Amino acid sequence: MSSLKAVILAAGAGTRMKSKFPKVVHKILDKTMLDYVIESAIEAGADDICVVIGHGSEIVKKDTSYNVEFVLQKEQLGTGHAVMQAKDFIGNEGNVLILFGDTPLITGDTLAKMVNYHNKNKNAATLLSTIVEDSTGYGRIIRDESNTFIKSVEHKDATESERKIKEINSGMYCFDAKELNIALTKLTNNNAQGEYYLPDTLKTIMAKRLKVNAMISDIPQEILGVNSRVQLYQAQEIMQKRINYKHMENGVTIISPSNTFISKDTQIDCDTVIYPNTYIEGKTTIGGNSIIGQNNRIVNSVIGDNVNIQSSTILESTINNNTTIGPYAYIRPNSSIGENVKIGDFVEVKNSNIGNNTKISHLTYIGDADVGKNVNFGCGTVVVNYDGVNKHRTIVEDNAFIGCNTNLVSPVIVENNAYTAAGSTITKDVPAYSLGIGRARQVNKDQWVNKK
């Protein structure tokens, strides 16, 4: 089986995006357009990937999530010129995919089919084409009466009769690497735009009586390019529907797919129900039979089975089985919430471990703390973890009871089965089975109001 590489063209400025940033780093859901294309190339079997960059090259490098090779196209002189910059990468062995960084809807499955078609038919070059109603702006696939591929012609160079053709060139190819490199050396810019067109390499390859053909994809949406904010939104709608329908087919209930936004990288087990206005991002996993209520945002987190989350934000944390979160809770990065825990309204947890069966019902901040099991936090508790220079940790051991409006000034330990009195500021360790009181004795000033 031939080796497979991929070259992704991502050098354009994307002026119609009206942006300070390169077009290919604009995101659909939580992922850049370029990352989607890289993933599809990997899924199709590409072992090595080269991205041709130009406008905003340093930004593209920084925002690319994968370990790929970059080559710079200093001047944007057409698709053929862009591929020329990757000549050394392409080499003379195996096959190479030519893709675009602004076609995020292309799937690894379709690319794999094109590679298989290419190999099965022993082609030197294979184009990916599709049939569309409005072919304006696209290159046209020209065939003879026997349906044999003749050429691909750019819209601007097409005749009136050629412009009526509905089969279009997606711009994506699978080439024999050696033949592509030979053909690149013979490209000229003798056309209406004075640019080097990649489709012109096909003429050189066909002149050697090598096989060139176009594989028609029956999913036109996959080849859609993104050139404006409107098209970015349209592509997102398609991607959103694709992802959500896949989850529903796998047994997840999504109440309103058009108002639910889930990353391609997220995994969700069956019988979980997701309510509207929920954003699930990154490599999040959600167990079965959970309820993800309305207005949640969950990022790169692990959510267990039978978890109930309502109107809350969870970032880079773990929520274990049978736990309830919210409404209006904020779970910040590096937190681990145990089983059968209650995190109630307006509770913030940061960089902390919360043991099983613990209750933090409302209006409480837990930061940089290790909390045991069966602990109860009264309303208004604050872990005072920052002294103005450094962060310190607090430990609350099993079965402790923290009275309402307690300040735990870190570093401090509340040992097992200990209590703190309501309204206390605890600055010293509280021994096991003891009551910690850190407040002034009440003094009443008789007739103070009248004397004022």
N, C-alpha and C positions, 0 to 999 in steps of 0.2 A: 504494500500500500504506500502511495506517495506521501511524502511529508507535506504539511500544509502550513503556510505562513499567511499573515494578513497585513495589508497596508491600509491604514485609515486616513483619509484626507480631512484635515481639520485646520487648514491655514487661513480660511476666509475671515473677513472682518464681520460679516453679517450686518451691514449697515441698516437694513430694514428693521432690525431688532431695536434700533434707537437705544443703544446701551454702551456703557464704558467697558463692558466685559466681552470677551470673545463669544461668538454665538454658541459654540459647542459646550461651554460650561454652564449654560442656562439649564435649569433643572425641570424635570417632569417628576412630580411627586418629590421624592427625596434624593434623586439621583441625576447626575448630569447626563445630557444627551450622549456625550462621548462614552461615558461608562456603560450605558446600555449597549452601544455598538461593540465595545470591547468584549462585553460579556457574551454577546451573540457569537462573535468570532471564536471565543474560547469554547462555547457550547457546540460549535460546528466542528471542532477538532483542531483549531489553529494552535500550534505549539509556540510560535513566536509572533509578536505583534509590533509593528512600527507605526507610529503616528506622525504624520507630516504636519508640522505646525508653522505658523507665520505670525499673524496678528495676535498680539497678547500672548506670545509663546510662553513666557514665564508663568502667567496665570494658568494656562492650560496644563503645564507641567504640575503645578502645585495642586490643582483641583482634580487630577486624574488619580483614581484609587488603585490602579493596577501597575505592576512592574512591567512597563513596556519601553521600547526604544523610541527615541524622538529624533527626527531630522528636521532641519529648518529650511523652509522655502522662503527666501528673502524677498522675492518678487512673485506676485500671484499672476502667472502667465498661462493659466489653464490647467485642466486636469492632467493632461499628459506631462506638462512641466512639473506638476506636483509629484507624480509618480517617479519621474526621473531622479528626484532628490533621494529616493529610496533604492536606487539602482544596486548599491553594494549590499543592502539588506536582502533584496529579492534574490540575488545570486543566480545560480544555474541549475538548481536541484529542486524537484518536486513541483508543487502547485502553490499559487499565491492568490488570495482573495484581495480584491480592491473594493474598499467600502468607503462610506462617507460618515463623518462625525455628526452630521445633522439629520440622519435618518434613524431615529431611536426606536422605531417600531419594528424594524427588521428582526426576525427571530433566528435563533440558532438552528431551529428545525428546518426553516426554509433554506438557509445557507448550506446546511448539510445535504439537503436534497440537490442543490445546485452542484455541489462538489461530487456527489455520487453520479449525477447525470453527466457531468464533465468526464469523469473517469470511465463510466460505462460506455460512453460514445467515443472515447479516445479523442476528445476534442483538444485542440491547442488553446482555444479560448471559448468560454461560455459566458453569455450575457444573461442577466436576470431581467426578464421583461414581464409586463402585465398588460391587461386590457382595461382601459378607462374610457369613460364617456367624454370627458374634456381633456384632451391631450395637449392643450396649449402650454408652451414653454418647455415641453419635454422633447428629448430626442426620439425620433421615430424608427421603428424596426421595419426595414424594407425587405420583402420576400418576393420570390417569383411565383408563377402560376402553380408550381408544384409545392409551394409552401417552403421552399428552401431559402435559408437566410442569404441575403445579398449584402446588406450593409446597414449601419446605423447612421442616421443623419441628424445633426442638431437642428432644432426648430428654426433658428435664424438662417440656416443655410438650406432649409427644405423648400421644395417647390410647392405650389398651391395644392397639387394633387397629393403630395407626400404629407402635407399638413393635415389632411383629412383622415389619415391612418390612426386607428385607435390603440394599436400595440405600441407601447412606449418602452424606451430603454431606461431602466431604473438607475443606471450608472454603476451598478454593482456587477463585478465580474469574477470569474475564476480563470486564471491563466496558467499555462505551463510557464514556469519561471524563466527558463532559458529563452523560450521564444518571445516572451514579453520583453526581456532585456534587449534582445536583438532588434525587435521592432521599435523600441524607444529611441534607439540611435538613429532611426530613419524618419522620425517625426519632423514635420515642418509646420510653420504657422501661416500657411497660405490659405486663409479663410476670412470671412467677414469681420471677425473680431481680432484677427492677428494673434491668436492664441494657439497653444499646442493642445490639441484635443486627444484624449485617450482613445476614443473610438477609432481614430485614424490608424492605430496600431493594427486593427483588424485587417485593413487592406494589405498591409505588409505580410501578415500571417497567411491570409488567403492566397496571396500571389505565389506563395510557396506550396500551394495546393494542400495546405494543412486544414483540418476541420475546424470550423467556427459555427456556433449555433446559439440560439437564444432559448432558454427554458422559461416558459410562461408560468408565472405564479398566479394561482387563482385567488390570492388575497391581496388586492390592490392597496389596501391600507398600509401594508408593511413597507412599501417603498416611499411613502409620503415624506418629503423633506420639510424641514422647519426653517422658515426664513423671516418670520415676523412673530410678534407676541400673540396675534390671533391664531396663527398656525401652531404655536407652542401650546396654547389652550386646547386646540382641536386634537393635537397629538396626546395631550394629557387625558382628555376624555376617553380616547380609544384605549390607552394604557390602563386607565382606572377601571374601565369596564372589563378588560381582559383579565386583570388581576382579581377583581371582585367575583366575576363569574366562576373563575377557577376555584376560589374558596367555597363558593356556594355549591358547586358540583361535588366538592369534597366533604359536604355535610355541615358547613357553617351557615348560620342564618344571618343575613345582612338586611336589616329592615329597609334601608334606603341606599342602594348601591351608588346612586348619583351623588349622595352626600356623605360618603364614607371613603376615606383615602388611606390605602394600605400599600406599604412598600412591596416591591417584587421579592425582596429578601425575607419577608415575614412568613412564619409558619403558624398555622392555627389548626387545632384539633377539632374533631366533629362535635356537634351539639353546642358549640359556643354561639352566643347571640351578640351581634354588634349593632348598636343603635346609631342614629345619625350624628353627623358632625364630629366623628371620631377620626383622629389621625394616628396611624400606627406606622412608625418609621424604623428603618434600619433592619438589623438582624434580630428582630423581636420574635420570640416564640410564645404562644398562648396555648394553654392546655385545653382540655375538653370541658364542656358543660359550664363554662364561665359566662358571665354577663359583663359585657363592656358597654356601659351605659352611654348616654349622650354626652357630647362635649368633652371627650377625653383626648389627651395626647400622650402616647406611649412611644418611647424612643430606645432602641437597642436594649430591651429588657426581657426578662424571663418571667412569664406569668403562669402560675400553676393551674391545677384543675379546680373547678367550683369556686373560682374567685369572682367577686363582685366589685366592679370599679365604677364609680359614679362621678362624672364631672371633675376629673382630677388630672394632674400631670405626673408622669413617671418617667424618669430619665436614668438609663444605664443602671438599673437595679433589678433585684429579684423579689418577686412576691410569691410566696408559697401557698400551698393548697388551702382552700376553705377560708381564705382571708377576705375581709371587706375593706375597701379603700374609698374614702370620700363620704359625701361630696366635698369638693373644693380642697382636697389634700394635695400636697406638693412633695413628691418623693424625689429627692435630688440624687445625683450620681453616687455610686458605690454604697448603696444601702441594700440590706438584706432583711426582708420582713418574713417572719416565720409563719407557721401554720396556725389557723384559727385566731388570727390577730385581728383586732379592730383598729383601724386608723380612721378617725372621724373627720368632721368638718373643720377646715382651717387648721389642720395639723401639718407641720413641715418636718421632714426627716432628711438629714444629710449625713452621708458617710457614716452610717450607723448600722448596727445589727440589733434586730428586735426579736426576742425569743418567742416561742409558741405560747398561744393563749394570753398574750399581753394585750391590754386595752389602753389606747391613747385616743380618747373619745373626741376631744375638741380643744381648739385654741391653744395649741402646745407646740413648742419648738424643741426637737431632739437633734443635736448636732455633735458629731464626733463622739458617739456613745456606744457602749456595749451593754445591752439590756437583756436580762435573763427572761425566763418564762414566768407566766402567771403574775406579771407586774401590772399594777394599775396606776395610771397617771391622772391626777385630778386636772380639772380645767385650768388653763393659764400657766401651766408649768413651762419653765424655760431652762434649758441646759446652756449655761453661760460658758461657751467653749473658747472664747477669744479674749485675750488680755490686752489687746491693742498691738501686740507684736507677734505672738505665737498662738497656735491652736493647741488645746489640751483635751484629753479624753476623760470622759466620765464613765464609771461602771455602776450599774444598778443590777444587783443580783436577784436571783429567783425569789418570787413571792413578796417582793417589796411593795409598799404602798406609798405613793408620792402624793401628799395632800395638795389641794388646789392652790394655785398661785405660789408654788415653790420655785425658787431659783437655786439650781444646782451649779455652784461655781467650780468649774473644772480647774485642776484635776481633783476629783473627789470620788469616794466609793460609798454607796449605800448598800450595806451587806444584806444577806438573805433574811427575809421575814422582818426587815426593819421598816419603820414608818417615818415620814416627815410630817410635821404639823403644818396645817394650812397657813399660807402666808409667810413661810420661813425662807430665809436665805441661808443655804447650807454651804459652809466653807470648810468644814471638817468632816472626815469620814464618820458615817453612822454605823455603829456595830450591829451585828445580827440581833434580831428580836428587841431592838431598842427604838425609842422615839427621839428623833432629832428635832429640836425647836430652835429656830434662829430668828427671833423677832422680839421687839421691845414689849414690855408689859404695858397693857392699856392704862392710860391715865385720863380721867375725866376732869375737865376744868369747869367747876360749877359757875353758872351765870356768866360764862365767857362772852356770850353773844351780847348780853345787856351791857357788859363792861366795855365792849369794843366800841 
